[in-house]
């Protein structure tokens, strides 16, 4: 185990919220490959306490946090006395803002780490953000707080990292539009009626990315791309009518920026989340991970193939209504994006549990958007809207079950 508290000069100090999830574990892979560039000072996770303990023993952070008070005791017993072990919301804040971090990787799901991330922003730290809900529900507030404190918000999602990279050094007033690419998910070639009745196993067969259940279902409905449209608007200050989505099945081109003179910049890379994570940690530098990449392989060709293709298609809003709902929520503004995100969580869970068909996800979200009234934007109103959206979505699911009690 690395001696706690011993740090080489010049190392960037990393804290990770959501350390045992997909983004968190890949961030630690990047850190482990570059011990001369990064060191870990804080780790926070939810219920995967055994995994968190292994990470802490390997990387030697100053602060470790888990979700539950009861889980903190065995961590405290197994780690050196100088390691601060804590839990809950207080623990998340300690990892983010009290561990001595330079960079906080925000990789939790939902709203659990909102206060911790805002605390880090208020201290002027860099946030490598991979939490969709945070930017969707409270992105305007977060960007305003970062502007006041001087904190950097660097996106980790591959699409937003692509746009960020394309925009570096460019005058904001010359951006004509942003273009996000979508894989299209497993249902891109299915008929609308077949999509509506798709099984959970079908929705989880993503063509290119390996993700958790929620994100994979969102990809199948294109809700993930709708949420990313809202994120792009918040991160880069661009309105809905200047953000487009194109389906690109191979997930090699992650985003484009179209400029006012007609020139286009795109960012391309293999579908590997360690690349945008590494960029967010090293920015404005790039990590020296590759000496030379065969150009066709870099463009998505397999093996020794002699050709690589980049194909793009406009999405079908009729077959994928969740994308349209996201645009509508963005245009409505205020707490509507928070309502969309929260209701979608409930709807996706109901689908995965077999309580509603796939086609009803959009119906549940639409019902919540209709039920929750507009409110002025604040962290308090975001939390209130989130709670009301979940109540409305649950009610819509229960109403469907009452009509069809024996099948989803």
C-alpha positions as CSV (number, residue, x, y, z in Angstrom):
1,X,0.0,0.0,0.0
2,X,1.2,3.5,-0.8
3,X,2.1,5.4,2.3
4,X,-0.7,7.8,3.1
5,X,0.2,11.5,3.0
6,X,3.4,11.1,1.0
7,X,3.0,13.1,-2.2
8,X,5.5,13.9,-5.0
9,X,5.7,17.6,-5.9
10,X,3.8,18.7,-9.0
11,X,1.4,15.8,-9.0
12,X,-2.2,16.7,-9.7
13,X,-4.3,15.6,-6.7
14,X,-7.5,13.7,-7.7
15,X,-10.7,13.0,-5.7
16,X,-13.3,10.7,-7.2
17,X,-17.0,10.8,-6.3
18,X,-18.4,7.4,-7.5
19,X,-15.1,5.6,-7.4
20,X,-16.4,2.1,-7.8
21,X,-18.6,2.8,-10.8
22,X,-17.7,2.5,-14.4
23,X,-16.2,6.1,-14.8
24,X,-14.6,6.0,-11.4
25,X,-12.8,2.7,-12.0
26,X,-11.6,3.8,-15.4
27,X,-10.4,7.1,-14.0
28,X,-8.3,5.1,-11.5
29,X,-6.9,3.1,-14.4
30,X,-5.7,6.3,-16.0
31,X,-4.2,7.5,-12.7
32,X,-2.4,4.2,-12.3
33,X,-0.8,4.4,-15.7
34,X,0.5,7.9,-14.9
35,X,1.9,7.9,-11.3
36,X,4.2,10.7,-12.4
37,X,1.2,12.9,-13.2
38,X,-1.5,12.1,-10.7
39,X,-2.1,11.0,-7.2
40,X,-5.4,10.1,-5.4
41,X,-6.4,12.1,-2.3
42,X,-10.1,11.2,-2.0
43,X,-12.4,8.3,-2.9
44,X,-16.2,8.1,-2.3
45,X,-18.5,5.3,-3.2
46,X,-21.9,4.0,-2.3
47,X,-22.5,0.4,-1.3
48,X,-19.6,-1.4,-2.9
49,X,-17.5,-1.1,0.2
50,X,-15.2,-4.1,-0.5
51,X,-14.2,-2.5,-3.8
52,X,-13.7,0.8,-2.2
53,X,-11.5,-0.7,0.4
54,X,-9.3,-2.3,-2.3
55,X,-9.0,1.0,-4.1
56,X,-8.1,2.8,-0.9
57,X,-5.5,0.2,0.0
58,X,-4.0,0.5,-3.5
59,X,-4.0,4.3,-4.0
60,X,-3.7,5.6,-0.4
61,X,-6.1,8.5,-0.3
62,X,-6.4,11.0,2.6
63,X,-10.2,10.8,2.7
64,X,-12.5,7.9,2.1
65,X,-16.3,8.0,2.2
66,X,-19.1,5.4,1.8
67,X,-22.8,5.8,1.7
68,X,-23.8,4.3,5.1
69,X,-22.5,5.0,8.6
70,X,-22.4,1.2,9.4
71,X,-20.0,0.6,6.5
72,X,-17.6,3.2,7.6
73,X,-16.5,1.1,10.7
74,X,-14.9,-1.8,8.8
75,X,-13.2,0.7,6.4
76,X,-11.8,2.6,9.4
77,X,-10.5,-0.6,11.0
78,X,-8.8,-1.7,7.8
79,X,-7.1,1.6,6.8
80,X,-4.3,3.4,8.4
81,X,-5.3,5.7,11.3
82,X,-4.3,8.9,9.3
83,X,-6.9,8.2,6.6
84,X,-10.1,10.0,7.3
85,X,-13.1,7.7,6.9
86,X,-16.5,9.2,6.8
87,X,-19.9,8.6,5.2
88,X,-23.1,10.1,3.7
89,X,-23.5,13.6,2.3
90,X,-20.9,14.9,4.8
91,X,-18.4,12.3,3.5
92,X,-19.0,13.3,-0.1
93,X,-18.3,16.9,0.7
94,X,-15.2,15.9,2.6
95,X,-13.8,14.0,-0.3
96,X,-14.6,16.7,-2.8
97,X,-13.7,19.8,-0.9
98,X,-11.6,18.8,2.1
99,X,-9.1,16.2,0.7
100,X,-6.8,18.7,-0.9
101,X,-7.8,17.8,-4.4
102,X,-7.0,19.8,-7.4
103,X,-9.5,17.9,-9.6
104,X,-12.8,16.3,-8.5
105,X,-14.1,13.6,-10.8
106,X,-17.9,13.8,-10.4
107,X,-19.1,10.3,-11.4
108,X,-22.0,9.6,-9.1
109,X,-25.5,9.0,-10.4
110,X,-28.5,11.2,-9.5
111,X,-28.5,14.1,-7.1
112,X,-26.6,12.5,-4.2
113,X,-23.4,14.5,-4.8
114,X,-24.9,17.9,-5.8
115,X,-23.8,19.6,-2.6
116,X,-20.3,18.1,-2.7
117,X,-19.7,19.2,-6.3
118,X,-21.0,22.7,-5.6
119,X,-18.7,22.8,-2.5
120,X,-15.7,22.0,-4.8
121,X,-16.8,24.6,-7.3
122,X,-17.0,27.2,-4.6
123,X,-13.4,26.4,-3.8
124,X,-12.3,27.0,-7.4
125,X,-11.4,23.4,-8.2
126,X,-11.5,21.7,-11.5
127,X,-14.6,19.4,-11.9
128,X,-14.2,16.6,-14.4
129,X,-17.9,16.1,-14.7
130,X,-19.6,12.8,-15.7
131,X,-22.8,13.2,-13.8
132,X,-25.6,13.8,-16.3
133,X,-28.2,14.6,-13.7
134,X,-26.1,17.4,-12.2
135,X,-25.7,19.2,-15.5
136,X,-29.2,18.5,-16.7
137,X,-31.0,19.6,-13.5
138,X,-28.6,22.3,-12.2
139,X,-26.2,23.1,-15.0
140,X,-27.1,26.8,-15.2
141,X,-26.5,27.1,-11.5
142,X,-23.2,25.2,-11.6
143,X,-21.8,27.2,-14.5
144,X,-22.8,30.4,-12.8
145,X,-21.0,29.3,-9.6
146,X,-17.9,28.3,-11.6
147,X,-17.8,31.7,-13.2
148,X,-17.9,33.4,-9.8
149,X,-15.2,31.2,-8.3
150,X,-12.9,30.6,-11.3
151,X,-13.5,26.8,-11.1
152,X,-13.1,24.8,-14.3
153,X,-15.8,22.5,-15.6
154,X,-14.3,20.0,-18.0
155,X,-16.7,17.4,-19.4
156,X,-15.9,13.7,-19.3
157,X,-18.8,12.3,-21.4
158,X,-17.3,11.4,-24.8
159,X,-19.7,13.7,-26.8
160,X,-19.2,16.8,-24.6
161,X,-15.4,16.2,-24.4
162,X,-15.5,16.2,-28.2
163,X,-17.3,19.5,-28.3
164,X,-15.0,20.9,-25.6
165,X,-11.9,19.9,-27.6
166,X,-13.3,21.4,-30.8
167,X,-14.1,24.7,-29.0
168,X,-10.7,25.2,-27.4
169,X,-9.2,28.5,-28.8
170,X,-12.3,29.3,-30.8
171,X,-14.3,32.6,-30.4
172,X,-17.7,31.7,-28.9
173,X,-19.4,34.2,-31.2
174,X,-18.4,32.2,-34.3
175,X,-20.1,29.0,-33.3
176,X,-23.0,28.3,-35.6
177,X,-24.1,25.0,-34.1
178,X,-23.1,22.0,-32.1
179,X,-23.6,18.4,-33.3
180,X,-23.8,15.5,-31.0
181,X,-23.5,12.0,-32.4
182,X,-25.6,9.0,-31.2
183,X,-25.0,5.3,-31.8
184,X,-28.7,4.8,-32.4
185,X,-28.8,2.0,-29.8
186,X,-30.1,-1.5,-30.5
187,X,-33.5,-0.3,-32.0
188,X,-32.2,2.0,-34.7
189,X,-33.5,-0.3,-37.5
190,X,-36.6,-1.5,-35.7
191,X,-40.2,-0.5,-36.6
192,X,-42.0,1.8,-34.1
193,X,-44.4,-1.0,-33.1
194,X,-41.6,-3.4,-32.4
195,X,-39.7,-0.8,-30.3
196,X,-42.8,-0.2,-28.2
197,X,-42.9,-3.8,-27.1
198,X,-39.2,-4.5,-26.9
199,X,-37.9,-6.7,-24.0
200,X,-35.4,-5.6,-21.4
201,X,-32.8,-8.0,-22.9
202,X,-33.3,-6.3,-26.3
203,X,-32.8,-2.8,-24.8
204,X,-29.5,-3.9,-23.1
205,X,-27.8,-5.0,-26.4
206,X,-25.9,-1.8,-27.0
207,X,-24.0,-1.9,-30.3
208,X,-20.7,-0.2,-29.2
209,X,-20.5,0.9,-25.5
210,X,-20.5,-1.1,-22.3
211,X,-22.5,0.8,-19.7
212,X,-24.8,0.3,-16.7
213,X,-28.4,-0.7,-17.1
214,X,-29.9,2.8,-16.8
215,X,-27.6,4.4,-19.3
216,X,-28.0,1.5,-21.8
217,X,-31.8,1.7,-21.7
218,X,-31.5,5.5,-22.1
219,X,-29.4,4.8,-25.2
220,X,-32.0,2.5,-26.6
221,X,-34.7,5.2,-26.2
222,X,-32.3,8.0,-27.3
223,X,-33.2,9.7,-24.0
224,X,-29.4,9.7,-23.3
225,X,-28.9,11.9,-26.3
226,X,-31.7,14.2,-25.3
227,X,-30.1,14.6,-21.9
228,X,-26.8,15.3,-23.6
229,X,-28.4,18.0,-25.7
230,X,-29.5,19.7,-22.5
231,X,-26.0,19.2,-21.1
232,X,-24.4,20.7,-24.2
233,X,-26.6,23.8,-23.9
234,X,-25.7,24.3,-20.2
235,X,-22.0,23.6,-20.6
236,X,-21.4,25.7,-23.7
237,X,-24.2,28.3,-23.5
238,X,-25.8,27.4,-26.8
239,X,-29.7,27.3,-27.3
240,X,-31.7,24.3,-28.3
241,X,-32.2,25.4,-31.9
242,X,-28.4,25.4,-32.5
243,X,-27.8,21.9,-31.1
244,X,-28.3,18.9,-33.5
245,X,-28.1,15.1,-33.2
246,X,-26.8,12.8,-35.9
247,X,-26.8,9.0,-35.6
248,X,-23.4,7.5,-36.2
249,X,-23.4,3.8,-35.6
250,X,-19.7,3.2,-35.1
251,X,-19.3,5.8,-32.3
252,X,-15.9,7.0,-33.7
253,X,-16.8,10.6,-34.4
254,X,-18.1,11.9,-31.0
255,X,-19.1,15.5,-31.8
256,X,-18.8,18.4,-34.3
257,X,-18.8,22.1,-34.2
258,X,-20.0,24.0,-37.2
259,X,-18.6,27.6,-37.4
260,X,-20.1,30.7,-38.9
261,X,-17.7,30.6,-41.9
262,X,-18.9,27.1,-42.8
263,X,-15.9,25.2,-41.5
264,X,-16.5,22.2,-39.3
265,X,-14.3,20.7,-36.6
266,X,-14.9,17.1,-35.4
267,X,-13.3,15.0,-32.7
268,X,-12.7,11.3,-33.5
269,X,-11.5,8.5,-31.2
270,X,-12.1,4.9,-30.5
271,X,-15.1,4.3,-28.2
272,X,-13.0,4.1,-25.0
273,X,-14.0,6.3,-22.0
274,X,-10.5,6.4,-20.7
275,X,-9.6,8.8,-23.5
276,X,-12.0,11.6,-22.4
277,X,-11.2,10.9,-18.8
278,X,-7.5,11.3,-19.4
279,X,-8.1,14.5,-21.4
280,X,-10.2,16.0,-18.5
281,X,-7.5,15.1,-16.0
282,X,-4.5,16.3,-18.1
283,X,-6.1,19.4,-19.8
284,X,-4.7,21.5,-21.3
285,X,-2.0,18.9,-21.8
286,X,-2.5,15.4,-23.4
287,X,-1.3,12.2,-21.9
288,X,1.5,10.3,-23.7
289,X,-0.3,7.0,-23.9
290,X,0.2,6.2,-27.6
291,X,3.3,6.5,-29.8
292,X,1.6,5.9,-33.1
293,X,-1.9,4.8,-34.0
294,X,-2.6,3.3,-37.5
295,X,-4.8,6.0,-39.1
296,X,-7.6,3.6,-40.3
297,X,-7.8,2.0,-36.9
298,X,-8.1,5.4,-35.4
299,X,-11.0,6.0,-37.7
300,X,-12.8,2.8,-36.7
301,X,-11.5,0.2,-39.1
302,X,-11.1,-3.3,-37.7
303,X,-7.8,-5.1,-37.9
304,X,-6.1,-4.8,-41.2
305,X,-9.1,-3.5,-43.1
306,X,-8.3,-1.3,-46.1
307,X,-11.2,1.1,-45.6
308,X,-13.0,3.0,-42.8
309,X,-16.4,4.7,-43.3
310,X,-18.0,7.5,-41.3
311,X,-21.8,7.5,-41.9
312,X,-24.3,9.9,-40.4
313,X,-28.1,9.9,-40.4
314,X,-30.8,12.2,-38.9
315,X,-32.7,10.7,-36.0
316,X,-36.3,9.7,-36.3
317,X,-38.2,11.6,-33.6
318,X,-41.4,9.6,-34.2
319,X,-39.8,6.3,-33.3
320,X,-37.7,7.9,-30.5
321,X,-40.1,10.4,-28.8
322,X,-37.8,10.7,-25.7
323,X,-35.4,12.8,-27.8
324,X,-38.2,15.3,-28.6
325,X,-39.3,15.4,-25.0
326,X,-35.7,16.5,-24.0
327,X,-35.7,19.3,-26.6
328,X,-39.1,20.4,-25.3
329,X,-37.8,20.5,-21.7
330,X,-34.7,22.4,-22.7
331,X,-36.9,25.0,-24.4
332,X,-39.2,25.3,-21.5
333,X,-36.2,25.8,-19.2
334,X,-36.4,26.3,-15.4
335,X,-36.9,23.1,-13.6
336,X,-38.3,21.2,-16.6
337,X,-35.0,19.4,-17.4
338,X,-34.8,18.3,-13.7
339,X,-38.4,16.9,-14.1
340,X,-37.5,15.1,-17.3
341,X,-34.4,13.5,-15.8
342,X,-36.1,12.4,-12.5
343,X,-39.2,11.0,-14.3
344,X,-37.1,9.1,-16.7
345,X,-35.3,7.4,-13.9
346,X,-38.6,6.2,-12.5
347,X,-39.8,5.1,-15.9
348,X,-36.7,3.2,-16.8
349,X,-36.7,1.4,-13.5
350,X,-40.4,0.5,-14.0
351,X,-39.5,-0.9,-17.5
352,X,-36.5,-2.9,-16.1
353,X,-38.7,-4.3,-13.4
354,X,-41.3,-5.4,-16.0
355,X,-44.0,-3.0,-14.9
356,X,-44.3,-1.0,-18.1
357,X,-43.5,-1.7,-21.7
358,X,-40.6,0.0,-23.4
359,X,-42.9,2.3,-25.4
360,X,-44.4,3.6,-22.2
361,X,-41.2,5.3,-20.9
362,X,-41.9,8.4,-23.0
363,X,-45.5,8.4,-21.8
364,X,-44.5,8.4,-18.2
365,X,-42.0,11.2,-18.7
366,X,-44.5,13.3,-20.6
367,X,-47.1,12.8,-17.9
368,X,-44.6,14.1,-15.3
369,X,-43.6,17.1,-17.4
370,X,-47.3,18.0,-17.6
371,X,-48.0,17.4,-13.9
372,X,-45.1,19.4,-12.3
373,X,-45.5,23.2,-12.5
374,X,-42.8,25.7,-13.5
375,X,-40.7,27.2,-10.8
376,X,-37.9,29.8,-10.6
377,X,-34.5,28.0,-10.8
378,X,-32.6,27.3,-7.6
379,X,-31.1,24.3,-5.9
380,X,-34.1,24.2,-3.6
381,X,-36.5,24.3,-6.5
382,X,-34.5,21.6,-8.4
383,X,-34.8,19.3,-5.4
384,X,-38.6,20.1,-5.1
385,X,-39.2,19.5,-8.8
386,X,-37.1,16.2,-8.7
387,X,-39.3,14.9,-5.8
388,X,-42.6,16.0,-7.5
389,X,-41.5,14.4,-10.8
390,X,-40.8,11.1,-9.1
391,X,-44.2,11.2,-7.4
392,X,-45.9,12.0,-10.7
393,X,-44.0,9.3,-12.6
394,X,-44.8,6.7,-9.9
395,X,-48.4,7.7,-10.1
396,X,-48.4,7.3,-13.9
397,X,-46.8,3.8,-13.6
398,X,-49.4,2.8,-10.9
399,X,-52.2,4.0,-13.2
400,X,-50.9,1.8,-16.0
401,X,-50.6,-1.2,-13.7
402,X,-54.2,-0.7,-12.5
403,X,-55.4,-0.9,-16.1
404,X,-53.3,-4.0,-17.0
405,X,-52.5,-5.8,-13.7
406,X,-51.4,-9.0,-15.3
407,X,-48.8,-7.7,-17.7
408,X,-46.6,-4.7,-18.4
